[in-house]
Amino acid sequence: MKMKIICFGCRDYEKPYFDKLAKQYDYDLVLSPEYLNNNNYELALGYEAVMVRGNCVVDREHMKLLKDKGLKYYLTRTAGYNHVDVNACKEFGIETAFVPGYSPNAISELALTLAMMLLRNTAYTTDQTHNGHFKVTNEMFSREVRGCTVGIMGCGKIGTTTAKLFKGLGSRVIGYDVYQSDAAKQVVEFKDIDDFIKESDVIICHMSYIKGQNDNFISKDMISKMKKGTVLVNVARGEVMDTKAALDAVKSGHLLGLGMDVIDNEKSLFNKDFDPKHMDNEIHQEIIDLYPHVLITPHIASATDLALVDMIEVSLKNMDEYLSTGKCKNSLIK
């Protein structure tokens, strides 16, 4: 009998990929569009294995209830895992694993797209023509990216891929990272943080978030030291940037533009519908009101065909490892 795995946060466009990989790896995948949380945890009761995505958050108490009803494996098909209560899993003997990497190009391509839209004022220009205004305005004038220094903050596999894309467009690319890999050194010129900030015309954040260590790393003070007219893009984690400070810098004209695929406390904004004239809080309203100088996407950098296959397939391979050996190299429990 095939093992059943209930998979949460499954979007319609993802279903054919789940179905194909379920046959390939011989699992019975039960697909749910719901994001698993403390209010709907009953959906997972009785399953030995659960697969979640970011924004599926279950606390210790409800994890215990799932364990008591048979939960043995808690898989996340994401590289980030701050939504997983690893300590609770360890305490209750629930095996949990993540996907350490998936198509870095997916995230890099979105970072490049947001940066270029802001640098070339594309969102502004297309918004003008969409509303019937075809006159060339001063705000349509822009710089070419080949004349810019692009700073990559966080030069792991994804950051290095982004660096390669910008180098392919002719940009000078510099990097900042506490760990400087040999692979990254072949692509970027590493700088200390002060020189990195001073020299960058475009800054792309790919920095991993470590709770309690780099919260609001991109701070009000750091933003104030950026060049006037800098384009700032965060496709890492919302918690590493002071969003209010970044928005204020756009309002003052210090930043040319701000692009985000992430924001702190994402569950309060993403995967919901709002009246754009009456957002739920001041920061969210400012994000809307500052368009087209602020661009936000709802954490969709990994929403590509190749990235999705990687995420599902590695998760199923993690399950295979647990069943065949009792262990998994991608385990979150050390």
C-alpha positions in Angstrom: 0.0 0.0 0.0 1.3 3.4 -1.0 2.3 5.8 1.8 0.0 8.8 2.1 1.5 12.3 2.4 -0.7 15.3 2.8 0.7 18.3 1.1 -0.4 21.8 2.2 -0.4 25.1 0.3 -0.7 23.4 -3.1 -1.7 25.8 -5.8 -3.7 24.8 -8.9 -0.7 25.2 -11.3 1.4 22.9 -9.1 -1.0 19.9 -9.2 0.2 18.4 -12.5 3.8 18.4 -11.1 2.7 16.8 -7.8 0.8 14.1 -9.7 3.6 13.3 -12.0 6.2 13.0 -9.2 3.8 11.0 -7.0 3.7 8.3 -9.7 7.5 8.5 -10.2 8.2 8.0 -6.5 5.2 5.8 -5.7 3.5 7.9 -3.1 -0.2 8.8 -2.6 -0.1 12.6 -2.3 -3.2 14.3 -0.9 -3.1 17.9 -2.1 -4.6 20.7 0.0 -4.8 24.4 -1.0 -4.9 25.3 2.7 -1.8 26.5 4.6 -1.4 24.3 7.7 -1.7 26.3 10.9 -3.0 26.1 14.5 -6.6 26.7 13.3 -6.9 24.0 10.7 -4.4 21.4 12.1 -7.2 18.9 12.2 -6.7 18.5 8.4 -3.4 16.7 9.1 -4.7 14.4 11.9 -4.1 10.7 11.2 -1.4 11.2 8.6 2.1 9.8 9.2 3.7 12.3 6.9 3.0 16.0 6.2 4.6 18.2 3.5 4.3 22.0 4.0 5.6 25.2 2.5 6.5 28.6 4.0 3.8 30.3 6.0 2.6 26.9 7.3 3.1 27.5 11.0 2.2 25.0 13.7 3.2 25.6 17.3 4.4 23.1 19.9 1.0 22.4 21.4 -0.6 21.5 18.1 2.5 19.6 16.9 2.0 17.4 20.0 -1.6 16.8 19.0 -0.5 15.7 15.5 2.1 13.4 17.0 -0.4 11.8 19.3 -2.5 11.0 16.2 0.3 9.4 14.3 2.5 12.1 12.8 6.0 10.8 12.2 7.4 13.0 9.4 7.2 16.7 8.9 8.7 17.7 5.5 9.0 21.3 4.3 9.6 21.8 0.6 11.5 25.0 1.2 15.1 26.1 1.8 14.0 28.5 4.6 12.6 26.7 7.7 11.9 29.4 10.3 8.2 28.4 10.0 9.1 24.9 11.4 9.2 24.4 15.1 12.3 22.2 15.0 12.6 22.0 18.8 9.1 20.7 19.1 9.7 18.1 16.4 12.9 17.0 18.2 11.1 16.8 21.5 8.3 14.7 20.2 10.4 12.4 17.9 9.0 13.8 14.7 11.5 13.6 11.8 11.7 16.9 9.9 13.7 17.7 6.8 14.0 20.6 4.3 15.1 21.3 0.7 18.5 22.9 0.9 18.5 24.3 -2.6 16.3 24.6 -5.7 16.8 26.3 -9.0 18.8 29.4 -7.9 17.9 30.9 -11.2 14.3 31.3 -10.2 15.1 33.7 -7.4 17.9 35.4 -9.3 15.7 36.1 -12.3 13.1 37.8 -10.2 15.7 39.8 -8.4 17.0 40.9 -11.8 13.6 41.7 -13.0 12.6 43.9 -10.1 15.9 45.7 -10.2 15.6 46.4 -13.9 12.0 47.5 -13.6 13.0 50.1 -11.0 16.2 51.1 -12.7 14.5 51.7 -16.1 11.3 53.1 -14.5 9.4 50.4 -16.4 6.5 50.1 -14.0 6.0 53.8 -14.0 6.1 54.0 -17.8 3.8 51.1 -18.5 1.4 52.5 -15.9 1.4 55.8 -17.8 0.6 54.2 -21.1 -1.9 51.9 -19.5 -3.8 55.0 -18.5 -3.5 56.6 -21.9 -0.5 58.9 -21.3 2.0 58.4 -24.1 4.1 61.5 -23.6 7.7 61.0 -22.6 8.3 62.5 -19.1 11.4 63.3 -17.2 10.8 60.2 -15.0 11.2 57.9 -17.9 14.9 58.8 -18.2 17.1 56.1 -16.7 20.6 54.7 -16.3 21.9 51.6 -18.1 22.8 48.7 -15.9 26.1 48.2 -17.6 27.1 51.6 -16.1 26.1 50.5 -12.6 27.9 48.7 -9.8 25.6 46.0 -8.5 26.1 44.8 -4.9 25.1 41.3 -3.9 24.4 41.0 -0.2 24.7 37.3 0.6 26.8 35.4 -2.0 25.7 31.8 -1.7 24.5 29.8 -4.6 21.6 32.1 -5.4 23.6 35.3 -4.8 26.4 34.0 -7.1 23.8 33.2 -9.8 22.4 36.7 -9.6 26.0 38.1 -9.8 26.5 36.1 -13.0 23.3 37.5 -14.6 24.3 41.1 -13.9 27.8 40.5 -15.1 26.3 39.1 -18.3 24.7 42.5 -18.7 28.0 44.3 -18.3 27.7 45.5 -14.8 30.5 45.6 -12.3 29.5 43.3 -9.5 30.7 43.4 -5.9 29.7 41.3 -2.9 29.3 41.2 0.8 29.2 38.0 2.9 30.7 36.8 6.1 31.5 33.6 4.4 33.3 34.0 1.0 33.2 30.9 -1.0 35.7 30.1 -3.7 32.9 29.9 -6.2 31.7 33.4 -5.3 35.2 34.8 -5.5 35.3 33.8 -9.1 32.4 36.0 -9.9 32.3 39.0 -7.4 34.8 41.3 -5.9 34.2 41.1 -2.1 34.1 44.3 0.0 33.7 45.1 3.6 30.2 46.4 4.4 31.1 50.1 4.4 32.7 50.0 1.0 30.0 47.7 -0.3 27.3 50.3 0.7 29.3 53.3 -0.6 30.0 51.7 -4.1 26.7 50.0 -5.0 24.2 51.6 -7.3 21.9 48.5 -7.1 21.8 46.3 -4.0 20.3 42.8 -4.1 19.7 41.1 -0.8 20.0 37.3 -0.7 21.1 37.1 2.9 19.9 34.2 5.0 17.9 35.1 8.0 19.2 34.0 11.4 16.7 34.9 14.1 18.2 37.1 16.8 21.4 37.7 14.9 20.7 39.7 11.7 17.2 41.1 12.3 16.9 44.4 10.4 20.5 44.1 9.2 19.5 46.5 6.4 18.9 49.2 9.0 17.9 52.9 8.9 21.5 53.8 9.4 22.7 51.5 6.6 20.1 52.8 4.2 21.1 56.4 5.0 24.7 55.6 3.9 23.6 54.2 0.5 24.1 56.3 -2.6 21.3 58.7 -3.4 19.3 57.0 -6.2 20.2 53.4 -5.1 17.8 50.6 -6.1 17.3 48.2 -3.3 15.8 44.7 -3.8 15.1 42.2 -1.1 14.3 38.6 -2.2 15.7 36.9 0.9 13.6 37.2 4.1 11.6 40.2 5.2 13.1 40.1 8.7 16.6 41.1 7.5 15.4 44.6 6.4 13.8 47.5 8.3 10.9 47.9 5.9 9.7 51.2 7.4 13.2 52.7 7.0 13.4 51.6 3.4 9.9 53.0 2.6 10.9 56.3 4.2 14.0 56.5 2.1 11.9 56.0 -1.1 9.5 58.8 0.1 12.4 61.2 0.7 13.9 60.4 -2.7 17.1 58.9 -1.2 16.3 55.5 -2.7 15.2 55.5 -6.4 13.2 52.4 -5.8 12.5 49.4 -3.5 11.6 45.9 -4.7 10.4 43.1 -2.4 9.4 39.5 -2.7 9.3 39.2 1.0 8.2 41.2 4.1 8.3 40.6 7.8 5.2 38.9 9.2 4.2 37.8 5.7 1.1 35.9 6.8 -0.6 39.2 7.7 -0.3 40.3 4.0 0.4 37.5 1.5 -2.3 35.1 0.2 -5.1 37.6 1.1 -7.1 40.2 -0.8 -7.4 43.8 0.3 -9.0 47.1 -0.7 -5.9 49.0 -1.9 -7.3 52.2 -0.6 -7.9 50.8 2.8 -5.0 48.5 3.7 -4.8 46.8 7.2 -1.9 48.9 8.5 0.2 51.9 7.8 3.2 50.1 6.3 1.1 48.0 3.9 -0.7 51.2 2.8 2.6 52.9 2.1 3.7 50.0 0.0 0.6 50.4 -2.2 0.7 54.2 -2.2 4.4 54.3 -3.2 3.9 52.3 -6.4 5.6 52.4 -8.9 8.7 53.3 -6.9 8.0 50.4 -4.6 7.3 47.0 -6.2 6.2 44.0 -4.2 5.5 40.4 -5.2 3.9 37.9 -2.8 6.9 35.6 -2.2 6.7 34.1 -5.7 10.5 33.9 -6.6 10.4 30.1 -6.5 7.1 29.9 -8.4 8.7 28.5 -11.6 8.5 25.1 -13.2 12.0 24.0 -12.6 12.1 25.3 -9.0 8.8 23.5 -8.2 10.1 20.2 -9.5 13.2 20.5 -7.4 11.2 21.4 -4.3 8.8 18.5 -4.6 11.3 15.9 -5.8 13.9 16.6 -3.1 11.1 16.4 -0.4 10.1 13.0 -1.8 13.7 11.9 -1.8 13.9 13.0 1.8 10.9 10.7 2.5 12.6 7.8 0.7 15.7 8.2 2.8 13.8 8.1 6.0 11.9 5.0 5.0 14.9 3.2 3.7 17.6 4.1 6.2 15.8 5.8 9.1 17.9 8.9 8.5 18.0 11.9 6.1 20.9 14.0 5.1 18.6 17.0 4.9 17.3 16.6 8.4 16.7 19.7 10.5 17.4 17.9 13.7 21.1 17.9 14.5 
